[in-house]
Amino acid sequence: MKNKTIIVSNRLPLNVSLPENEEENEIKILPSVGGLATGMKSIHQNSDSLWIGWSGIATDDIDESTRNKINKAIQQQKCISVDLTQDEVEDFYFGFSNDLLWPLFHYFTEYTHYKDEHWEAYKKVNRKFAEKVLEHLEDGDQVWVHDYQLLLLPQLIKEAKPNVSIGFFLHIPFPSYEIFRVLPKREELLKGMLGSDLIGFHNYDYERHFISSVSRILRYDVNFNTIQVGRRKVKIDSFPMGIDYQKFKEAAIDNTNKSQEEKSQLKVRLEQHLQVSNDAKLILSIDRLDYTKGIAQRLKAFEYFLTKYPQFQEKARLVMLAVPSRENVPQYQRLKREIDELVGRINGKFSTVSWTPVWYFYRSLPFEQLIDLYTSCEIALLTPIRDGMNLVAKEYIASRTDRTGTLILSEMAGAAQEMSEALIINPNDSNQIAEALKVAFEMPEEEQIMRNKFIQKRIKRYDVEKWATEFMKSLEATKDLQKEKKTKWLNEPEMKDVLTQYRTAQSKIFFLDYDGTLVNFHPDPHLALPDAKLYTILDQLITNNNDLVIISGRDKDFLEQQFGHLPVTLIAEHGVWTKKKGKDWIINQSLNNNWMDSIRPIMENFVDRTPGSFLEEKNYSLVWHYRKTDPVLGEIRANELSTVLTGFLSNHNIAVLKGNKALEVKNGTVNKGAAANRLLNKAYDFVFAIGDDRTDEFMFRLLPKEAVSVKVGNEDTSARYFIDDTDKVRQILLSFTENTEETTEK
């Protein structure tokens, strides 16, 4: 059976109309118009896919019979409805999603309101979506989850179906760490998103903010745009959403070719204004009525423009369309009153007998009339305070078939990064907006055409279908990468083979790293001590006639104190010191530490500059630890220190080695691989080595090729196998002490 794609969004891409009276029995299903519905159209219709979301009708508003009819009608459109009650819609959608996430993600923290009951509803509804997805989900399928209402959904699906490939796309901005950190339940929301295999944003800024928040709040390891989540790698990338370019272009051509009789009343009125003067121009403003759109600031800037440059009075007219939104929410009601008052003030202040500066439409317009506006207005003024993308900017340019027209665009809109040829402004700077309007009015047609030519070429090439296709291609590539990684995990069949080798061997040796392998890391390394359970495991391995080697970067005094009482071999400082069973410590080669006096001040300077870091001094090495620092700052400083030290030591036989949240400077000829090989002069039938960081790679590379080498964690490695963590290390070591064929993976 062919694998399918399941698209999940808060709302289905259709509108459900119930019968208006008892005589009517038909439920009408009409397709939605909008960015997401258009963008996913090709994937939804041209492949084996299913779209899951809410129908828009609360279950307690209809009887069961009607609900069944709606669900049946929806299913004919390859859609599945998630049933939501009115209370759930109120608390999940209007509450947590739009009273908390929406304002906070758009940097309007003063409008955020958190309530426990809203959070509980958000979790409950996300679980409802997960249950509905899981009803239809099979291994091999892929899931694409959309937007801020469903941040918990990817993890809920991944927990139930770990092998399913999941993509997530956020259609609004992701805020900076400083904003996101104030959000209650921030860890849960980040972990929910990280249930995905691929997370997409409109631009790199949002991607960078997300990675920073994950790194600082969850402290997960980040490598460029990849986040390590357990044994999975989650890829983070930007995919700027496009529009249906051809649809707008063709509609604009049709609009231009209409006869006078075919033109709409709106089009006729627009043309009448332009006929008043050769210099007359219409300025277009289209937005949903929302505080993020900067409509009030735009009106004030337009008022300032008319005051500063009176020569444009009776020539400039702002055609402002505000689409109603959340009309029952107090802050939207206040915004509506403010806009009404501003429009009244500007029109009262500047209007003449034949000219009104602002035409204000508070309603939605059909597609044909939007095209009337796009083709008639020679300037588009789009100044959101914060906007995920702003597709209106792209629609306007696509509709300018003769390439005339000037786009004035807020730098806070995601689209600004793709449309640098537009006049980019700060939406909070009235003077800058006024200056941009003057430039737009006076811009020669040749310059308009030159600017728009580049923008049109870009948005035509990367249209909405390309956006969706590129995301799905990237998700497929991410899935292939996960499959490739899985082949190296030490799973049950592989472990059976290892145990068979072990049980048939006569002489066996184990090389065991300490920090991050036998014990978990601790912010204070001196407190990362062995526990009773670890000693028990080591005792059992010793009893079974295995040679044990604890090989660590720790100094010899620490290893002596913790393991000196055991009949094991100890190797300290990555191979500087060795203590064989029943023997004294010996140094493996002639070393000097004279270089430490010149290096120590450099490393101490980095300690002073990096809060939370500290310097550890061993006999023959210096270690800069940064586990307790801010993770982003720590990595920046570690790279900087590595560069400084590498340059300083380029002509010396001193190595700079990056470990797990530590940077160690030591003699270049000393490493775990050479130290381990010294112990292999006796022939061993079974060699086992396990470790977690880059210092262990020397050991993995230099041991015999038949050795069983295991990496703790998921970083690229020369080891034959991966495992998850120190708990799994202990399970594996215990399995070598058992006499049954049972393995560690149940």
PAKOL-150699 format. One record per residue (C-alpha): residue in one letter; x, y, z. Coordinates in steps of 0.001 Angstrom, whole numbers, padded with zeros to 6 digits, always signed. Example, Ala and Ser with C-alpha at 12.3 -4.5 7.8 and 13.67 -1.06 7.14 Angstrom:
<pts>
A+012300-004500+007800S+013670-001060+007140
</pts>
This chain:
<pts>
M+000000+000000+000000K+001264+003460-000904N+002447+005621+001976K+000414+008780+002524T+000948+012317+003750I-001208+013581+006610I-001558+017360+006769V-002664+018724+010141S-003792+022281+010860N-006118+023925+013340R-008749+024534+010628L-009575+022420+007617P-009089+024082+004191L-012825+024383+003676N-015889+026243+004893V-018939+024344+006096S-022364+025940+005552L-025303+024449+007433P-028876+024491+006025E-030535+027840+006770N-033951+026300+007354E-035622+022936+007837E-036602+022674+004164E-032952+022669+003153N-031120+019466+003890E-027879+019966+002046I-024632+020769+003839K-022437+022917+001632I-018682+022488+001591L-016673+025230-000091P-012857+025395-000359S-011065+028054+001667V-008970+030711+000049G-005748+031560+001792G-002032+030958+001912L-001999+027557+003599A-004983+026116+001725T-003435+027240-001558G+000063+026118-000625M-000946+022602+000332K-003373+022188-002560S-000959+020316-004820I+000213+017976-002076H-003335+017376-000847Q-005004+016815-004199N-002234+015301-006278S-001062+012624-003863D-002370+010056-001437S-003019+012460+001420L-005401+013286+004216W-006047+016661+005883I-006997+016668+009563G-008364+019715+011373W-011406+021353+012942S-014423+021978+010715G-015205+025356+012269I-018447+024158+013878A-018514+023287+017584T-020069+019912+018402D-022414+021360+021022D-023930+023682+018397I-025295+020771+016339D-026999+017451+016971E-025345+014092+016339S-027149+013532+013071T-025895+016846+011654R-022397+016131+012915N-022370+012802+011097K-023548+014489+007897I-020814+017113+008198N-018135+014475+008797K-019333+012471+005814A-019320+015532+003554I-015859+016491+004791Q-014470+013013+004149Q-015439+013320+000497Q-012890+016163+000339K-010124+013868+001713C-010468+015600+005074I-011099+014380+008629S-012684+016597+011280V-011516+016849+014886D-014572+017415+017084L-014243+020401+019433T-016760+021810+021880Q-017426+025539+022204D-015602+025604+025571E-012566+023907+024029V-012512+026416+021187E-012816+029248+023678D-010001+028094+025975F-007672+026438+023454Y-008006+028785+020489F-009128+032145+021858G-007428+031465+025189F-003986+029867+025100S-003346+030204+021355N-004520+033766+020762D-004451+035323+024207L-000939+034094+024997L+001028+032610+022097W-000068+035056+019390P+000833+038291+021228L+004004+036875+022754F+005336+035475+019478H+004684+038902+017934Y+006509+040689+020804F+003351+042215+022340T+004028+040874+025826E+001700+043454+027384Y-001251+041674+025755T-000377+038188+027015H-002633+036447+029518Y-001909+033021+030969K-004525+030879+032711D-004107+027295+033896E-007458+026302+032404H-006316+027597+029014W-003168+025482+029227E-005168+022396+030182A-007482+022992+027210Y-004482+023461+024913K-003041+020118+026014K-006421+018409+025742V-007088+019656+022210N-003584+018759+021044R-004199+015243+022412K-007509+015132+020507F-005660+015997+017316A-003042+013346+018089E-005688+010668+018632K-007343+011546+015327V-004012+011461+013490L-003055+008123+015062E-006364+006602+013950H-005275+007071+010341L-001476+006860+010665E+000566+003885+009519D+004287+003182+009527G+005873+004771+006492D+003419+007690+006402Q+004617+011237+006893V+002903+013997+008842W+003092+017758+008264V+001811+019785+011244H+001089+023497+010880D+001281+026464+013194Y+001208+027678+016755Q-002090+026097+017795L-000515+022614+017592L+002940+023005+019132L+002528+019906+021320L+001283+017648+018545P+004588+016473+016978Q+005838+014992+020255L+002488+013315+020971I+002628+011608+017574K+006324+010730+017858E+005823+009064+021253A+003158+006794+019801K+004775+006253+016381P+008549+006828+016705N+009316+005660+013168V+006928+008064+011445S+008474+011100+009758I+007049+014388+011098G+007450+017913+009765F+006306+021091+011502F+005972+024594+010068L+005411+027780+012075H+003563+030447+010074I+004146+033274+012557P+007417+034714+013885F+009387+032816+016504P+010497+035405+019069S+013968+035974+020430Y+015069+034016+023482E+014600+037066+025715I+010911+037159+024773F+010278+033423+024597R+011828+032776+028013V+008986+034682+029770L+006432+032175+028447P+004948+029772+031008K+005241+026109+029902R+008116+027058+027605E+009945+023718+028059E+006830+021711+027206L+006214+023754+024056L+009796+023393+022821K+009790+019651+023477G+006454+019379+021683M+007911+021000+018561L+011035+018842+018785G+008930+015733+018298S+009330+016690+014624D+012135+015545+012371L+012107+018832+010445I+010983+022232+011749G+010461+025022+009243F+010242+028805+009616H+009709+031621+007130N+013216+033030+007522Y+016576+032539+009172D+015910+035010+012003Y+013038+032882+013335E+015140+029740+012869R+018007+031315+014826H+015706+032437+017654F+014271+028931+017986I+017694+027280+018094S+018861+029799+020698S+015816+029094+022906V+016314+025321+022652S+019992+025648+023463R+019491+027968+026439I+016290+026572+027928L+016576+022837+027230R+020388+022865+026872Y+020243+020385+024026D+023327+020069+021843V+023141+022146+018678N+025340+021762+015617F+024602+024539+013131N+020939+023920+012240T+020684+020446+013781I+019492+019736+017315Q+020280+016498+019109V+017132+015123+020789G+017978+011780+022350R+019110+009541+019509R+017339+011706+016911K+018695+014650+015007V+016083+017340+014363K+016800+019620+011421I+015807+023287+011590D+015522+025241+008342S+013860+028239+006712F+011356+028009+003853P+009914+031417+002882M+006297+030819+001944G+005261+031974-001508I+002000+032702-003304D+000180+031263-006303Y+002006+033661-008622Q+000245+032641-011821K-003186+033048-010251F-002529+036701-009372K-000754+037474-012620E-003522+036036-014768A-006246+037711-012689A-004450+041040-013065I-004238+040615-016859D-007954+039820-017017N-008692+042845-014831T-006684+045156-017064N-008427+043895-020207K-011974+044417-018924S-014222+046790-020822Q-015728+049773-019047E-019028+047905-018703E-017328+044880-017122K-015486+046857-014462S-016682+046757-010867Q-018023+049854-009143L-014900+049888-006967K-012636+049868-010028V-014550+052754-011581R-014248+054842-008412L-010525+054133-008200E-010022+055268-011783Q-012035+058435-011178H-009596+059510-008489L-006623+058906-010747Q-008231+061081-013444V-008381+064128-011132S-004719+064902-011747N-001810+063508-013719D+000095+063328-010431A-002676+061616-008448K-001761+058266-006911L-003519+055704-004778I-001729+054222-001783L-002868+050735-000840S-003111+049442+002735I-004499+045920+003298D-004451+044046+006596R-006460+041967+008954L-007449+044224+011844D-004776+043236+014348Y-002453+045138+016670T+000551+043417+015028K-000154+045104+011690G+000757+048656+012679I-002387+050194+011157A-002664+053035+013673Q+001031+053906+013275R+000560+053830+009486L-002286+056340+009661K-000253+058656+011871A+002656+058425+009434F+000323+059243+006537E-000978+062267+008468Y+002622+063365+009079F+003395+062925+005365L+000510+065199+004325T+001584+067785+006917K+005286+067732+006005Y+004709+067629+002244P+001510+069610+001567Q+002215+069482-002190F+000828+065926-002144Q-002502+066931-000673E-005356+066278-003125K-002998+063935-005014A-002407+061151-002496R-005269+058958-001320L-004805+056105+001149V-007118+053211+000272M-007225+051265+003509L-008846+047854+003801A-009075+046432+007336V-010521+042927+007466P-012557+042335+010667S-010898+040050+013198R-011775+038860+016730E-014406+041548+017103N-015430+040389+020593V-011920+040776+022071P-011553+044067+024043Q-008104+045010+022697Y-009345+044564+019113Q-012388+046686+019916R-010096+049414+021293L-007932+049185+018176K-011004+049513+015959R-012087+052661+017852E-008604+054154+017573I-008473+053544+013813D-011967+054982+013331E-010931+058093+015247L-007679+058495+013310V-009434+058159+009956G-012034+060704+011074R-009358+063111+012279I-007263+062902+009100N-010267+063248+006807G-011637+066132+008877K-008273+067885+008859F-007346+067578+005174S-010498+066844+003131T-011601+069179+000376V-014756+069259-001711S-013278+066897-004288W-010792+064908-002213T-010885+062663+000829P-007394+061542+001938V-008424+058162+003423W-010858+055684+001930Y-011538+053256+004743F-013129+049839+004183Y-013818+047755+007289R-014762+044469+005662S-013354+041633+003629L-013400+041917-000145P-013839+039172-002740F-010793+038146-004749E-011829+040123-007834Q-011999+043378-005874L-008614+042693-004269I-007227+042526-007788D-008967+045872-008498L-006985+047371-005636Y-003680+045724-006578T-003862+046884-010206S-005104+050419-009470C-002912+051473-006546E+000515+052633-007640I+001937+052456-004135A+001503+049699-001535L+002136+050731+002053L+002542+047647+004273T+003991+048430+007671P+003347+045612+010167I+004999+045967+013565R+005735+042229+013384D+004630+039763+010721G+005611+036174+009990M+005667+036691+006223N+003042+039105+004752L+001836+037539+001536V-000016+040742+000531A+003352+042233-000434K+003976+039326-002831E+000431+039404-004176Y+000736+043118-004947I+003977+042709-006901A+002640+039654-008773S-000402+041696-009838R+001690+044533-011282T+001950+042971-014728D+003560+046054-016311R+006062+046076-013393T+005164+049622-012362G+004247+050437-008792T+006249+050888-005611L+006171+048670-002539I+006902+050237+000848L+007474+047390+003262S+008212+047066+006968E+011555+045534+007841M+009657+043570+010519A+007776+041518+007906G+009292+038173+006982A+008871+039062+003307A+011333+041967+003651Q+014273+039564+003472E+013185+038401+000007M+012105+041812-001274S+015102+044012-000610E+014406+046025-003786A+011270+047448-002115L+011501+050601+000026I+012224+048985+003396I+011204+051064+006412N+011014+050910+010194P+007248+050799+010926N+007734+052813+014130D+009422+055740+012368S+006795+058145+010976N+009438+060346+009400Q+011010+057430+007536I+007598+056319+006254A+006822+059879+005125E+010154+060060+003288A+009484+056684+001640L+006065+057914+000468K+007710+060976-001076V+010313+058798-002821A+007546+056475-004071F+005529+059396-005455E+008522+060773-007303M+010145+057502-008416P+010564+057293-012203E+008825+054410-013941E+012160+053045-015143E+013310+052607-011559Q+009988+051069-010509I+010247+048520-013320M+013872+047718-012524R+013099+047081-008851N+009977+045033-009479K+011616+042936-012193F+013968+041368-009653I+011244+040827-007044Q+008840+039280-009562K+011488+036894-010832R+012197+035746-007289I+008604+035256-006137K+007631+033616-009419R+010420+031061-009070Y+009792+030358-005384D+006004+030223-005405V+003749+028509-002883E+003924+025156-004647K+007718+025299-004655W+007599+026148-000936A+005544+023052-000146T+007604+020817-002436E+010915+021999-000988F+009698+021362+002546M+008592+017831+001696K+011878+017114-000095S+013795+018268+002959L+011599+016117+005220E+012297+013117+003000A+016046+013807+003156T+015874+014126+006931K+014061+010789+007112D+016780+009140+005002L+019444+010566+007317Q+017644+009135+010355K+017494+005722+008659E+021205+005842+007913K+021983+006635+011548K+019779+003831+012834T+022005+001200+011251K+024723+001949+013814W+022590+001803+016945L+023446-001140+019175N+020034-002772+018966E+018888-006177+020154P+020107-008301+017201E+023491-006534+017187M+023861-006986+020930K+023166-010705+020601D+026067-010974+018145V+028345-009046+020531L+027410-011329+023427T+028082-014381+021275Q+031591-013063+020511Y+032121-012357+024192R+031005-015791+025417T+033173-017675+022927A+036291-015643+023775Q+038955-016858+026189S+040593-013531+027044K+038629-010309+027242I+039465-006676+027927F+037168-003685+028517F+038246-000043+028023L+035800+002149+029944D+035732+005937+029799Y+034537+007617+033003D+032706+010986+032644G+029665+010758+030409T+030047+006983+030198L+030192+005293+033600V+028661+008339+035305N+026590+011298+034110F+028119+014718+033799H+027767+017102+036713P+028132+020916+036622D+030847+020426+039247P+033120+017574+038017H+034257+016795+041570L+030692+015737+042392A+030422+013265+039495L+031254+010282+041688P+030709+006529+041282D+027712+005089+043108A+027143+001693+044726K+025434+000336+041587L+028465+001129+039425Y+030843-000573+041870T+028581-003646+041830I+028689-003823+038012L+032482-003474+037974D+032858-006161+040662Q+030727-008565+038610L+032774-007911+035464I+035995-008530+037398T+034581-011744+038872N+033898-013014+035343N+037639-012895+034537N+037536-009772+032404D+040447-007338+032324L+039069-003891+033097V+040704-000601+032123I+039245+002691+033290I+040666+005180+030809S+039882+008808+031563G+040915+012393+031242R+040736+012652+035032D+043943+013100+037016K+045573+010115+038694D+044701+011247+042225F+040968+011191+041443L+041118+007750+039784E+043218+006386+042627Q+040750+007638+045203Q+037701+006194+043428F+039058+002957+041919G+042460+002287+043483H+040967-000459+045664L+039812-002485+042651P+041927-004981+040655V+041688-002891+037490T+044077-000922+035284L+043773+002865+035527I+044832+005305+032803A+044770+008994+033750E+044994+012263+031824H+044163+010556+028501G+047240+008333+028698V+049878+010306+030600W+049743+007961+033613T+049060+004227+033883K+048573+002059+036948K+048295-001656+036224K+046658-004080+038648G+048678-004258+041853K+051373-001875+040515D+052337+001744+041115W+051567+004678+038844I+054050+005160+035999I+054352+007947+033477N+054110+006606+029936Q+056597+008964+028310S+058912+011755+029175L+056853+014934+029304N+057345+018462+030521N+054802+020993+031670N+056887+024134+031212W+054448+025366+028584M+051644+025607+031158D+052971+028853+032652S+052556+030680+029356I+049168+029151+028507R+047545+029484+031936P+047080+033316+031799I+045325+033042+028426M+042873+030459+029751E+042354+032380+032998N+041414+035416+030931F+038634+033356+029325V+037488+032255+032778D+037199+035908+033780R+035258+036767+030618T+032890+033790+030726P+030665+033544+033824G+030245+029940+035001S+033484+028626+033482F+036520+027487+035467L+040051+026190+034915E+041177+022741+036051E+044927+022093+036323K+046286+018561+036013N+049881+017365+036102Y+050407+017725+032378S+047329+019478+031042L+044992+022422+031538V+041233+022115+031104W+038777+024981+030594H+035290+023802+031666Y+032191+025638+030458R+029300+023316+031316K+027757+025890+033672T+027964+028822+031251D+025260+030108+028962P+025386+027443+026209V+025558+029886+023316L+028221+032048+024941G+030119+028928+026008E+030374+027615+022430I+031405+031035+021121R+034117+031353+023766A+035267+027738+023264N+035738+028321+019539E+037488+031610+020226L+039805+030060+022833S+040548+027108+020544T+041515+029490+017736V+043726+031581+020023L+045490+028557+021519T+045910+026726+018212G+047612+029758+016710F+049768+030280+019781L+050878+026628+019924S+051257+026001+016189N+055002+025377+016429H+054867+023280+019590N+053883+019662+020126I+050895+020714+022232A+047318+019767+021272V+044044+021599+021888L+041343+018977+022382K+037635+019748+022580G+035720+017422+024907N+032168+017533+026238K+031762+021157+027393A+035492+021291+028057L+038610+022406+026195E+041819+020636+027153V+045387+021629+026319K+047899+018768+026573N+050953+017185+025011G+050179+016282+021393T+051720+012807+021555V+049452+011698+024395N+046068+010175+023621K+043796+007347+024703G+044467+005337+021553A+048206+005055+022163A+047631+004293+025853A+045123+001548+025078N+047375-000075+022485R+050154-000439+025045L+047939-002875+026911L+047227-005013+023859N+050656-006697+023761K+048792-009648+025198A+046491-011235+022611Y+042823-010688+023502D+040005-012562+021788F+037480-009855+022710V+038156-006103+022947F+035388-003753+024067A+035759+000047+024247I+033166+002636+025181G+033287+006418+025524D+031319+009583+024869D+033447+012397+023457R+036130+013324+020978T+038991+012224+023221D+037699+008653+022856E+037888+008817+019064F+041652+008210+019240M+040902+004961+021051F+038182+003914+018592R+040473+004539+015613L+043597+002823+016950L+042050-000321+018429P+041983-003507+016283K+039275-003404+013614E+037472-006397+015171A+037123-004526+018498V+033594-003682+019651S+033656+000104+019980V+030626+002010+021269K+029890+005727+021262V+027653+007124+024003G+025500+009724+022265N+024837+010448+018620E+027772+012530+017404D+029629+011414+014307T+032133+008789+015357S+034636+006147+014294A+033000+003690+016694R+031022+000769+015291Y+027930+001456+017374F+025916+004160+019142I+023969+003936+022400D+021842+006550+024155D+023229+007362+027585T+024935+006198+030784D+021874+004158+031807K+022280+002140+028616V+026026+001797+029328R+025238+000109+032612Q+022624-002161+031035I+025146-003317+028450L+027905-003922+030983L+025479-005929+033119S+024557-008078+030123F+028165-009306+029974T+027768-010683+033503E+024609-012677+032713N+024694-016347+031787T+021553-016231+029613E+021117-015188+026011E+018899-012315+027158T+019899-008902+025858T+019619-005410+027156E+016889-004199+024771K+013466-005525+025773
</pts>
